[in-house]
Amino acid sequence: MSASELKLLIHTLIDGVNDNPTLQAFYTLLAKSVDLNSDWGKELPADVKKRLIKSIKQMESGKLMNHDSVRLELKKKYPSLHL
């Protein structure tokens, strides 16, 4: 199975989980594997790296939006968008 296929399956699984402790466990596991100073992290443009760090800090402080809320906001802002 390719990396992109695995990512799609993982996204699908996570989208189906509504249990906060389970989602927190997924986040903790995945966050530990993200190293912005690794080879791929060093290749990121500075602005992208800055936004990723900001996003990680927001997640860690509990500033999250669930998937449905994001979809509703996007539908309001972009009515022709098919989500």
Secondary structure, DSSP 8 states (H G I E B T S, - for coil): --HHHHHHHHHHHHHT---HHHHHHHHHHHHHH--TTSHHHHTS-HHHHHHHHHHHHHHHTT----HHHHHHHHHHH-TT---
